[in-house]
Amino acid sequence: MAEWSVLQGMQKQMNGQLAARVEGEIVTVETQDVYFTQNSVSPTLRNGMTLAQLTQDLHDGVYDPLETPWLVLDVMQVVARQNLHPGARRKTVYYTLDHRRLKAIKDASCPKVQVCVFLHHKFSDFVNKGMDSIGQRSDIKVGRPRYVQMHECLEGV
């Protein structure tokens, strides 16, 4: 859990003090090279749209992740070891905190995504030292909607 608090601290720095010094660059990358930093996500975006609806809209071409500004994902670029052996091959990958949008993009089988890349010399060290706990999560669980959980709680009353 200590790794996550460090990661959150780095994210706050990116959004605050470092944002003035570290400017994000928007680039197009392979969707398979973008990883999640958590295990699960809410089924609803902040704007009220469900992940299922966004996934369908992406699949149907209503939104294009390469042309829709609100689908650009903020990411940390990392040169990560591909296994735990000394001298292991390293590869440039990206970690996002924009989990719901990435989930929809991956589930819609979009091969590429636009990302706003933030660089910091400590990101790669952080990920490589915490690879056992951080890993390279290419999928994420979607939680149940809150109204379903509330309804299930009331059934027993």
C-alpha positions as MATLAB code, in Angstrom:
seq = 'MAEWSVLQGMQKQMNGQLAARVEGEIVTVETQDVYFTQNSVSPTLRNGMTLAQLTQDLHDGVYDPLETPWLVLDVMQVVARQNLHPGARRKTVYYTLDHRRLKAIKDASCPKVQVCVFLHHKFSDFVNKGMDSIGQRSDIKVGRPRYVQMHECLEGV';
ca = [
       0.000    0.000    0.000;
       2.938    2.343    0.551;
       3.628    2.220   -3.195;
       0.135    3.558   -3.911;
       0.539    6.514   -1.570;
       3.804    7.391   -3.312;
       2.057    7.092   -6.679;
      -0.774    9.327   -5.506;
       1.765   11.845   -4.238;
       3.476   11.862   -7.618;
       0.097   12.380   -9.308;
      -0.645   15.346   -7.032;
       2.718   16.820   -7.891;
       2.005   16.340  -11.586;
      -1.312   18.121  -11.204;
       0.102   20.853   -8.986;
       3.655   22.046   -8.612;
       5.256   19.863  -11.254;
       2.596   20.691  -13.820;
       4.187   24.114  -14.131;
       7.580   22.521  -14.862;
       6.556   19.270  -16.544;
       4.417   19.829  -19.573;
       2.466   16.880  -20.892;
       2.853   15.959  -24.530;
      -0.076   14.391  -26.382;
       0.948   11.362  -28.417;
      -0.725    8.305  -29.927;
       0.263    4.930  -28.474;
      -0.804    1.309  -28.709;
      -3.680    0.682  -26.302;
      -2.041   -2.568  -25.177;
       0.887   -0.533  -23.786;
      -1.318    1.411  -21.347;
      -1.860   -0.178  -17.938;
      -4.190    0.318  -14.992;
      -2.894    1.190  -11.524;
      -5.820   -0.278   -9.590;
      -7.872   -3.484   -9.598;
     -11.431   -2.207   -9.969;
     -13.459    0.732  -11.182;
     -16.949    2.193  -10.862;
     -19.338    1.388  -13.748;
     -20.265    5.055  -14.229;
     -18.192    7.982  -15.462;
     -18.291   11.313  -13.629;
     -20.530   12.754  -16.370;
     -23.150   10.054  -15.621;
     -22.480    7.947  -18.717;
     -22.062    4.241  -18.036;
     -18.972    2.343  -19.100;
     -21.219    0.037  -21.123;
     -22.622    3.009  -23.070;
     -19.188    4.537  -23.708;
     -17.844    1.157  -24.820;
     -20.764    0.728  -27.234;
     -20.381    4.297  -28.544;
     -16.671    3.715  -29.173;
     -17.433    0.401  -30.884;
     -20.125    2.052  -33.055;
     -17.853    4.950  -34.020;
     -19.856    7.614  -32.168;
     -16.570    8.575  -30.463;
     -13.065    8.153  -31.838;
     -10.382    7.950  -29.116;
      -7.927    9.592  -31.512;
     -10.227   12.559  -32.221;
     -12.224   13.110  -29.005;
     -10.409   15.485  -26.601;
     -12.060   14.152  -23.418;
     -10.798   10.650  -24.239;
      -7.125   11.707  -24.031;
      -5.708    9.828  -21.032;
      -3.197   11.327  -18.597;
      -0.360    8.827  -18.248;
       3.018    8.407  -16.627;
       5.627    7.096  -19.039;
       7.778    4.319  -17.595;
      10.594    2.176  -18.911;
       9.572   -1.063  -17.192;
      11.260   -4.432  -16.805;
       9.375   -7.147  -18.629;
      10.178   -9.752  -15.965;
      11.892   -9.939  -12.579;
      15.219  -11.412  -13.747;
      18.393   -9.311  -13.554;
      19.169   -7.785  -16.927;
      15.570   -8.223  -18.078;
      14.488   -6.497  -21.257;
      12.832   -3.118  -20.676;
       9.988   -1.570  -22.613;
       8.362    1.849  -22.626;
       4.846    1.535  -21.210;
       2.293    3.904  -19.713;
       0.312    3.880  -16.462;
      -2.931    5.803  -16.230;
      -5.200    6.954  -13.452;
      -8.023    7.419  -16.011;
      -9.251    3.869  -15.475;
     -12.867    4.068  -16.642;
     -12.084    5.644  -19.986;
      -9.200    3.222  -20.584;
     -11.469    0.280  -19.704;
     -14.053    1.399  -22.274;
     -11.365    1.975  -24.929;
      -9.866   -1.481  -24.352;
     -13.267   -3.215  -24.254;
     -14.208   -1.528  -27.548;
     -11.005   -3.005  -29.045;
      -9.580    0.370  -30.050;
      -6.008   -0.400  -31.148;
      -4.615    3.062  -30.395;
      -5.312    5.812  -27.903;
      -4.160    9.369  -27.394;
      -2.334   10.030  -24.149;
      -0.931   13.086  -22.445;
       2.482   11.898  -21.282;
       4.022   13.162  -18.064;
       7.664   12.308  -17.440;
       9.591   12.254  -14.216;
      12.902   10.506  -13.723;
      11.553    8.684  -10.645;
       8.511    7.094  -12.337;
      10.523    4.244  -13.896;
      12.430    3.597  -10.649;
       9.167    3.557   -8.703;
       7.437    1.087  -11.020;
      10.419   -1.220  -11.421;
      10.986   -1.431   -7.659;
       7.286   -2.057   -7.035;
       6.650   -4.314  -10.047;
       5.511   -7.208   -7.830;
       2.649   -5.165   -6.371;
       1.970   -2.752   -9.234;
       2.395   -5.221  -12.085;
       1.143   -4.551  -15.567;
      -2.639   -4.694  -15.265;
      -4.145   -4.872  -18.729;
      -7.703   -5.337  -17.424;
      -9.775   -4.091  -14.519;
     -12.923   -5.301  -12.754;
     -16.047   -3.182  -13.000;
     -18.036   -2.785   -9.797;
     -21.804   -2.902   -9.548;
     -23.829    0.290   -9.839;
     -24.603    1.831   -6.455;
     -28.366    1.670   -6.973;
     -28.115   -2.117   -7.414;
     -26.119   -2.425   -4.202;
     -28.656   -0.290   -2.302;
     -31.575   -2.288   -3.734;
     -29.938   -5.564   -2.670;
     -29.389   -4.175    0.835;
     -33.067   -3.220    1.121;
     -34.314   -6.635   -0.054;
     -33.481   -8.179    3.312;
     -35.347   -5.479    5.263;
];
